């Protein structure tokens, strides 16, 4: 709940603009989101992926539980699009 409150405050006080966020490059958008208390890299990546339709954001970091399990037991995993 804290992150939602902080996000609302950032938008209300014009420290965050969803228009600027949508227009920003990936790294800049990540920085804008993670500057808000309670929003970390994973949350920012998921927002960029699903809300802004950026399919390649965080491909190296966002992994499915299946991929983690396959890696843990030494099986190869095929790269897949995240959307």
Secondary structure, DSSP 8 states (H G I E B T S, - for coil): -HHHHHHHHHHHTTS--HHHHHHS-HHHHHHHHHTSTT--HHHHHHHHHHTS--TTTTTTT---HHHHHHHHTT---------
